[in-house]
Amino acid sequence: MGHSFKLNKNLDTSKNKKMDYSLILMGIFIVIAICAMVACFMLLNKKEEVVYVDKKNTKKDYVYTTKKVINETSDGSYDKIPTINIDNSNIEKINNKILTNYNNVKDNGEYDYSYNYNVNKNEHILSLKVEYSYIPKGLEKMVTYYDTYNIDLLTGNIISDDELLKRYDIDKSKLKNFIESKFKSYYNDIIEKKYYTKKECNYTCFLTNRGLTDKYLNGVSLYVKDDSLIMYKFYFVSSKYYEEEYFGTNPYEIVVKEAK
């Protein structure tokens, strides 16, 4: 009987050892499985390293002020002339154009001049907007102009308006319809707010007061701002009907398409 008890005890010990080994192996398998899943997840979600085009001046941003000129028609403020900081012959032409245009602007009497830029990391687009205002010959009101430049930071190539619109799934026909709809909405809202009646000023009259025609794409400049597609288009906000209050403080910046 004692011998049988000893045999059973040995069998139980052997079974316990096998169970311990099984648990250890199972634990190792679970750890390996978890590590494999984490590795797969990281591999699938790993983004390729984005390499942008070379800067001409590595210590500067992609756009920086290359020249400051005192604005003699203002209270002593300085005009800041931008340079696109990319080592590319086509970009150099743009920089020369910006400087030449600035020299022409400041020869028009009283004027304003400024610039802004935006780096869109999702679409890898550098957008530069140069804004300037002066009174053109033959007019008594100041007009604001917008020059925009959009550049692919992966290639250094200039992005045309058609290509930029395509990136946002828009074409010029859709853009024209969008602008027309926007101004007709303005007109109808102004009528509703009783600035005047349709009999006093129809839609053609409204466009004329804005200095616009039905060629809606004229004077449109495109810009990418915080992933959204923006258009700038100048028009006169005031007329004998005093509608300037309706258009607010930033009437020329219109969101064409919100960020994706």
C-alpha positions in Angstrom: 0.0 0.0 0.0 2.9 2.3 0.9 4.5 1.7 -2.5 1.3 2.5 -4.3 1.0 5.8 -2.4 4.5 6.7 -3.3 3.8 6.0 -7.0 0.7 8.1 -7.0 2.6 10.9 -5.3 5.3 10.8 -8.0 2.6 10.8 -10.7 0.9 13.9 -9.2 4.3 15.7 -9.0 4.9 14.8 -12.7 1.5 16.2 -13.7 2.1 19.4 -11.7 5.4 19.9 -13.5 3.7 19.3 -16.9 1.0 21.9 -16.0 3.7 24.4 -14.9 5.5 23.9 -18.2 2.3 24.3 -20.2 1.5 27.5 -18.3 4.9 28.9 -19.0 4.7 27.9 -22.7 1.3 29.5 -22.9 2.5 32.7 -21.3 5.5 32.8 -23.7 3.1 32.3 -26.6 0.8 35.0 -25.4 3.7 37.5 -25.0 5.0 36.6 -28.5 1.5 37.0 -30.0 1.1 40.4 -28.3 4.5 41.6 -29.5 3.7 40.4 -33.0 0.4 42.3 -33.1 2.0 45.4 -31.8 4.8 45.1 -34.4 2.2 44.6 -37.2 0.2 47.6 -36.0 3.2 49.8 -35.9 4.3 48.6 -39.4 0.9 49.2 -40.9 0.6 52.6 -39.3 4.2 53.7 -40.0 4.2 56.8 -42.2 6.9 57.1 -44.7 9.4 59.9 -43.9 8.5 63.0 -45.8 11.5 64.8 -47.4 10.8 68.3 -48.5 12.8 70.2 -51.1 16.0 71.9 -50.1 15.9 75.4 -48.7 18.2 78.0 -50.2 19.0 79.3 -46.7 18.8 76.4 -44.2 18.6 78.8 -41.2 15.4 80.5 -42.5 11.8 79.4 -42.8 10.3 78.5 -46.2 9.1 82.1 -46.5 10.9 85.0 -44.8 11.2 88.7 -45.0 14.1 89.5 -47.2 13.8 93.3 -47.2 12.1 96.0 -45.1 11.3 99.3 -46.6 9.7 102.2 -44.7 6.3 103.1 -46.1 6.5 106.9 -46.5 2.7 107.1 -47.0 2.0 105.6 -43.6 2.8 106.6 -40.0 6.4 105.2 -40.3 5.6 101.5 -40.6 7.7 99.2 -42.7 6.8 97.1 -45.7 8.0 93.6 -45.5 8.9 92.0 -48.8 8.8 88.2 -48.8 11.2 85.6 -50.3 10.3 82.0 -51.0 13.2 80.1 -49.5 13.6 77.2 -52.1 16.6 76.6 -54.2 14.9 76.4 -57.5 15.2 78.6 -60.7 11.4 78.9 -61.1 11.0 80.0 -57.5 13.7 82.6 -58.1 11.6 84.0 -60.9 8.7 84.3 -58.5 10.9 86.1 -56.0 12.1 88.6 -58.7 8.4 89.1 -59.7 7.4 89.8 -56.1 10.1 92.5 -55.7 9.4 94.1 -59.1 5.7 94.2 -58.3 6.4 95.8 -54.9 8.4 98.6 -56.6 5.5 99.2 -58.9 3.0 99.3 -56.0 4.9 101.9 -54.0 4.9 104.2 -57.0 1.1 104.6 -56.8 0.9 107.1 -54.0 -0.8 105.9 -50.8 -0.7 102.1 -50.5 -0.7 99.2 -48.1 1.4 96.1 -48.4 1.6 92.8 -46.5 2.1 89.0 -46.9 1.1 85.8 -45.1 2.1 82.2 -45.8 0.9 78.7 -44.7 2.6 75.3 -44.8 0.1 72.6 -45.3 1.6 69.3 -44.0 -1.2 67.0 -45.2 -1.0 68.1 -48.8 2.6 69.2 -48.6 1.8 72.6 -50.0 3.4 76.0 -49.3 1.0 78.9 -50.0 2.1 82.5 -50.1 -0.3 85.4 -50.2 0.9 88.9 -51.1 -1.8 91.6 -50.4 -1.5 95.2 -51.5 -3.9 98.1 -51.9 -3.8 101.4 -53.7 -6.0 103.7 -55.8 -5.7 102.8 -59.5 -5.7 105.6 -62.1 -9.3 106.6 -63.0 -10.7 105.5 -59.7 -11.3 107.3 -56.5 -11.5 104.2 -54.3 -8.7 102.0 -53.0 -8.6 98.5 -54.6 -7.0 95.5 -52.9 -5.1 93.0 -55.0 -4.0 89.4 -54.1 -1.1 87.5 -55.6 -1.0 83.9 -54.4 1.7 81.3 -55.1 1.2 77.6 -54.3 4.2 75.3 -54.3 4.6 71.5 -53.9 7.1 71.0 -51.1 7.9 67.5 -52.3 9.0 68.6 -55.8 9.5 72.3 -55.6 7.1 72.7 -58.5 4.6 75.5 -58.8 1.0 74.3 -58.5 -1.3 75.8 -61.1 -4.8 76.8 -60.1 -6.3 73.9 -62.1 -4.1 71.4 -60.3 -4.9 72.9 -56.9 -8.6 72.8 -57.6 -8.2 69.2 -58.7 -6.6 68.3 -55.4 -9.8 69.5 -53.7 -12.1 67.7 -56.2 -13.2 71.0 -57.8 -12.9 72.4 -61.4 -13.2 75.9 -62.7 -16.8 75.4 -63.7 -17.7 74.3 -60.1 -15.8 77.2 -58.7 -17.6 79.7 -61.0 -21.0 78.2 -59.9 -19.9 78.5 -56.2 -18.9 82.2 -56.6 -22.1 83.0 -58.4 -24.2 81.3 -55.7 -22.2 83.1 -53.0 -22.9 86.6 -54.5 -26.5 85.8 -55.2 -26.9 84.7 -51.6 -25.3 88.0 -50.5 -27.8 89.9 -52.7 -30.9 88.1 -51.4 -29.8 88.5 -47.8 -29.2 92.2 -48.3 -32.7 92.5 -49.8 -34.1 90.6 -46.8 -32.3 92.9 -44.4 -34.0 95.8 -46.2 -30.9 97.8 -47.3 -32.9 98.3 -50.4 -35.6 96.6 -52.5 -35.2 94.6 -55.7 -37.0 97.5 -57.5 -34.4 100.0 -56.3 -31.4 97.8 -57.2 -31.6 94.4 -59.1 -28.9 91.8 -59.1 -27.0 93.4 -62.0 -27.1 96.7 -60.1 -25.7 94.9 -57.1 -22.8 93.5 -59.1 -22.1 96.9 -60.6 -21.9 98.5 -57.2 -19.4 95.8 -56.2 -17.3 96.5 -59.3 -18.1 93.0 -60.6 -19.5 91.4 -63.7 -20.9 88.0 -64.3 -17.3 86.9 -65.2 -17.0 85.5 -61.7 -13.6 83.9 -62.1 -11.9 87.2 -62.8 -9.6 88.4 -60.0 -9.8 85.1 -58.1 -6.6 84.0 -56.2 -6.4 80.6 -54.5 -4.7 79.9 -51.2 -4.4 76.9 -48.8 -5.0 77.9 -45.2 -5.1 75.3 -42.4 -6.0 72.6 -44.9 -8.9 74.5 -46.3 -9.1 75.9 -49.8 -9.5 79.7 -49.7 -10.2 82.2 -52.5 -9.5 85.9 -52.4 -11.6 88.2 -54.6 -11.8 91.9 -54.1 -15.1 93.8 -54.6 -16.4 97.1 -53.3 -18.3 96.7 -50.1 -19.9 100.1 -50.0 -22.1 102.1 -52.3 -24.8 104.8 -51.9 -26.8 102.1 -50.0 -24.1 101.8 -47.3 -23.9 98.0 -47.3 -20.4 97.9 -45.9 -21.7 96.9 -42.5 -23.3 93.8 -44.0 -20.0 92.5 -45.4 -18.1 92.6 -42.2 -14.4 93.0 -41.5 -12.9 90.4 -43.8 -15.1 90.2 -46.9 -12.5 89.1 -49.4 -11.5 85.8 -47.9 -14.0 83.1 -48.8 -13.7 79.4 -47.9 -14.3 77.4 -51.0 -13.8 74.0 -49.3 -13.2 73.1 -45.7 -10.3 71.0 -44.6 -10.8 67.3 -45.6 
